[in-house]
């Protein structure tokens, strides 16, 4: 009998899911995208909260100025009383980007829901900065928290491609200029071993700045002790590493508030002020 006379495969009893197969398990889809939503604080005494409202208006002006000219601004919050501070915290909220800055004093940075408006706190520091990124994140970034090492002639077992990658990063670090585009080494697309990554980590050391950007998944950015070299790792919403890179630049683009973001923040702050006054 030829195959022409045989019944086709994939049809008939047992080829399609039955009732016993109804409860199938599927991989969870990504979820939890953070988006902006306006929060309007309730105010009973606008007169007593004039200092905080005045500062918010200055924040909006500073956002517009920074978007057009790149000029940054800093505002001291230490003189605010408890009620004004509560209004400020409630209005600014917490955005996607947070930073830990080692040094003296150690600083914690939290972006507000208005992109480019940053709360900076630490010993003797209580301020809001308006700009693409807080100034201390740039000036402290590559101060060694863990010193970089100089490779010896002996290559540890399992280290294959790391020395060539290190040589490329050192060369780009030494020749990088502020007007240049970031130089990216994509580890995800390059052959390497676990020993390669561990060796690179020891050779590059660790700088003073760690950044976490939470959006559709997480992005972890760590300064190395080699000037202008950052480790940038993207994780999906299930915390799986999906992109692993080194970037040679002053600050990775993913951590910066763009001029368009600052323009939006200026308009949104004014909208909130108009609604709560």
C-alpha positions as CSV (number, residue, x, y, z in Angstrom):
1,X,0.0,0.0,0.0
2,X,1.4,3.4,-1.0
3,X,1.5,6.4,1.3
4,X,-1.3,7.9,-0.8
5,X,-3.7,5.3,0.7
6,X,-2.5,5.8,4.3
7,X,-4.5,8.2,6.5
8,X,-2.7,11.6,7.0
9,X,-0.8,12.0,10.3
10,X,-1.9,14.6,12.8
11,X,-5.6,13.9,12.4
12,X,-8.0,11.6,14.2
13,X,-8.5,10.6,17.8
14,X,-5.7,11.6,20.2
15,X,-4.2,14.2,17.8
16,X,-6.0,17.2,19.4
17,X,-6.1,18.2,23.1
18,X,-8.9,16.8,25.0
19,X,-10.6,17.9,28.2
20,X,-7.8,16.4,30.3
21,X,-5.4,18.8,28.6
22,X,-7.4,21.9,29.4
23,X,-5.2,23.1,32.3
24,X,-1.9,23.8,30.4
25,X,0.9,25.7,32.1
26,X,2.4,28.6,30.1
27,X,5.4,30.8,30.9
28,X,4.3,34.0,32.6
29,X,4.4,37.0,30.3
30,X,6.3,40.1,31.2
31,X,4.3,42.6,33.2
32,X,4.6,45.5,35.6
33,X,5.5,48.4,33.3
34,X,5.9,51.6,35.3
35,X,4.2,54.6,33.8
36,X,3.6,58.2,35.0
37,X,0.4,58.9,36.8
38,X,-0.3,62.3,38.3
39,X,-0.7,62.4,42.1
40,X,-2.5,65.4,43.6
41,X,-1.8,66.0,47.3
42,X,-4.7,67.3,49.4
43,X,-4.0,70.7,50.8
44,X,-6.0,72.4,53.5
45,X,-3.8,75.4,54.2
46,X,-2.0,76.7,51.1
47,X,-0.6,79.7,52.9
48,X,1.4,77.6,55.3
49,X,2.7,75.5,52.5
50,X,3.9,78.4,50.4
51,X,7.6,77.5,50.7
52,X,7.1,74.0,49.2
53,X,4.8,75.4,46.5
54,X,7.3,78.1,45.6
55,X,10.1,75.5,45.3
56,X,7.9,73.3,43.0
57,X,7.4,76.3,40.8
58,X,11.2,76.8,40.7
59,X,11.6,73.1,39.8
60,X,9.4,73.6,36.8
61,X,11.4,76.7,35.7
62,X,14.7,74.8,36.2
63,X,13.4,71.9,34.1
64,X,12.5,74.2,31.2
65,X,15.9,75.9,31.4
66,X,17.8,72.6,31.5
67,X,15.8,71.3,28.5
68,X,16.7,74.3,26.4
69,X,20.2,75.2,27.5
70,X,21.5,72.2,29.6
71,X,21.9,74.4,32.7
72,X,21.4,72.4,35.9
73,X,20.1,73.7,39.3
74,X,20.2,72.6,42.9
75,X,17.7,73.5,45.7
76,X,18.2,73.2,49.4
77,X,15.4,71.5,51.3
78,X,16.9,71.7,54.8
79,X,14.9,74.8,55.8
80,X,11.5,73.2,55.1
81,X,9.3,72.4,58.1
82,X,7.6,69.1,58.6
83,X,4.4,70.0,56.7
84,X,6.2,71.5,53.7
85,X,8.6,68.5,53.6
86,X,5.6,66.1,53.6
87,X,4.0,67.9,50.7
88,X,7.3,67.9,48.8
89,X,7.8,64.2,49.3
90,X,4.2,63.4,48.4
91,X,4.3,65.5,45.2
92,X,7.7,64.3,44.0
93,X,7.1,60.6,44.7
94,X,9.5,58.0,43.4
95,X,10.4,57.5,39.8
96,X,12.3,54.7,38.0
97,X,16.0,55.5,38.7
98,X,17.8,55.3,42.1
99,X,21.5,55.6,42.8
100,X,23.9,54.8,45.6
101,X,27.0,57.0,45.7
102,X,29.9,55.9,47.9
103,X,32.3,58.5,49.3
104,X,32.1,61.2,52.0
105,X,29.4,61.8,52.5
106,X,27.7,58.7,51.1
107,X,24.6,59.7,49.2
108,X,21.3,58.1,48.2
109,X,19.7,59.5,45.1
110,X,16.1,58.9,44.0
111,X,14.6,60.3,40.8
112,X,11.1,61.7,41.3
113,X,8.1,60.9,39.2
114,X,9.2,64.0,37.2
115,X,12.1,62.8,35.1
116,X,15.2,64.9,35.7
117,X,14.2,66.0,39.2
118,X,16.4,64.2,41.7
119,X,16.2,63.9,45.5
120,X,19.7,63.7,47.0
121,X,20.1,62.8,50.7
122,X,23.0,62.0,53.0
123,X,24.9,63.4,55.9
124,X,24.7,67.2,55.6
125,X,22.9,66.8,52.2
126,X,19.2,67.4,51.7
127,X,18.5,68.8,48.3
128,X,16.8,68.5,45.0
129,X,18.8,68.7,41.8
130,X,17.4,69.3,38.3
131,X,19.4,68.0,35.4
132,X,20.1,64.9,33.3
133,X,21.8,63.3,36.3
134,X,23.0,64.5,39.7
135,X,26.4,66.2,39.6
136,X,28.0,63.9,42.2
137,X,27.2,60.8,40.1
138,X,29.5,62.2,37.4
139,X,32.3,63.5,39.7
140,X,32.5,60.4,42.0
141,X,31.7,57.6,39.5
142,X,35.2,56.2,39.0
143,X,36.7,56.8,42.4
144,X,37.8,53.3,43.3
145,X,35.7,51.4,45.9
146,X,37.6,48.3,44.8
147,X,40.9,48.9,43.1
148,X,41.5,47.8,39.5
149,X,44.3,45.3,39.1
150,X,47.1,45.1,36.6
151,X,47.1,41.8,34.7
152,X,50.1,39.6,35.3
153,X,51.6,37.5,32.5
154,X,50.0,34.3,33.8
155,X,46.5,33.6,32.5
156,X,44.2,31.8,35.0
157,X,42.6,28.5,33.8
158,X,39.4,29.1,31.9
159,X,40.2,32.7,30.9
160,X,40.1,32.8,27.1
161,X,38.8,36.1,25.6
162,X,38.9,38.4,28.6
163,X,42.5,39.7,28.1
164,X,41.5,41.0,24.6
165,X,38.3,42.6,25.9
166,X,40.3,44.3,28.7
167,X,42.9,45.6,26.2
168,X,40.0,47.1,24.2
169,X,38.4,48.7,27.2
170,X,41.7,50.2,28.5
171,X,42.5,51.6,25.0
172,X,39.0,53.2,24.7
173,X,39.1,54.5,28.2
174,X,42.3,56.3,27.6
175,X,41.2,57.9,24.2
176,X,37.6,58.6,24.9
177,X,36.5,62.3,24.7
178,X,33.2,63.9,25.8
179,X,32.1,64.6,22.2
180,X,32.4,61.0,21.2
181,X,29.6,58.4,21.0
182,X,29.7,55.7,23.7
183,X,31.8,52.6,22.8
184,X,29.9,49.4,23.6
185,X,31.3,46.0,24.2
186,X,28.3,43.6,24.0
187,X,29.2,40.5,26.1
188,X,25.9,38.9,25.2
189,X,27.1,38.5,21.6
190,X,30.7,37.6,22.3
191,X,32.0,34.1,23.2
192,X,33.2,34.1,26.8
193,X,33.4,31.9,29.9
194,X,32.4,32.4,33.5
195,X,36.1,32.6,34.3
196,X,36.4,35.4,31.7
197,X,33.7,37.5,33.5
198,X,35.2,36.9,36.9
199,X,38.7,37.9,35.7
200,X,37.4,41.0,34.0
201,X,35.6,42.0,37.2
202,X,38.8,41.7,39.2
203,X,40.9,43.6,36.6
204,X,38.4,46.5,36.2
205,X,37.6,46.9,39.9
206,X,34.5,48.8,41.1
207,X,33.8,52.5,41.2
208,X,31.7,54.6,43.6
209,X,28.4,54.7,41.8
210,X,25.7,52.0,41.4
211,X,22.5,52.8,39.5
212,X,19.2,50.8,39.2
213,X,16.7,51.8,36.6
214,X,13.3,50.1,37.0
215,X,11.1,50.1,33.9
216,X,10.0,47.2,31.8
217,X,12.3,45.0,33.8
218,X,15.5,46.3,35.5
219,X,18.7,47.8,34.4
220,X,21.7,47.7,36.7
221,X,24.6,50.1,36.0
222,X,27.9,49.9,37.9
223,X,30.9,52.1,37.5
224,X,34.2,50.4,37.3
225,X,37.5,51.7,38.7
226,X,38.6,52.3,35.1
227,X,37.7,55.9,34.0
228,X,34.6,56.1,31.7
229,X,33.9,52.3,31.8
230,X,30.5,51.1,33.1
231,X,29.0,47.7,33.3
232,X,25.4,47.8,32.1
233,X,23.1,44.8,32.6
234,X,19.5,44.5,31.5
235,X,17.1,42.1,33.1
236,X,13.6,41.2,32.0
237,X,10.6,41.3,34.3
238,X,11.3,37.7,35.4
239,X,14.8,38.8,36.5
240,X,16.6,37.0,33.7
241,X,19.7,38.6,32.3
242,X,19.0,39.5,28.6
243,X,21.7,42.0,27.8
244,X,25.2,42.4,29.3
245,X,27.5,45.1,28.1
246,X,30.4,47.4,29.0
247,X,30.0,51.0,27.9
248,X,32.8,53.6,27.6
249,X,31.1,56.9,28.3
250,X,30.7,59.6,31.0
251,X,27.3,58.2,31.9
252,X,25.2,55.5,30.2
253,X,22.3,56.9,28.2
254,X,19.7,54.8,30.1
255,X,20.4,56.7,33.3
256,X,20.1,60.2,31.9
257,X,17.0,62.3,31.7
258,X,16.7,63.6,28.1
259,X,15.7,67.2,27.2
260,X,12.3,65.9,26.1
261,X,11.9,64.3,29.6
262,X,12.8,67.6,31.2
263,X,10.3,69.5,29.1
264,X,7.5,67.0,30.0
265,X,8.5,67.4,33.7
266,X,8.2,71.2,33.6
267,X,4.7,70.9,32.1
268,X,3.6,68.2,34.6
269,X,4.8,70.1,37.6
270,X,2.9,73.2,36.5
271,X,-0.2,71.0,36.0
272,X,0.1,69.6,39.5
273,X,0.6,73.1,41.0
274,X,-2.5,74.4,39.1
275,X,-4.6,71.6,40.4
276,X,-3.6,71.8,44.1
277,X,-3.5,75.6,44.5
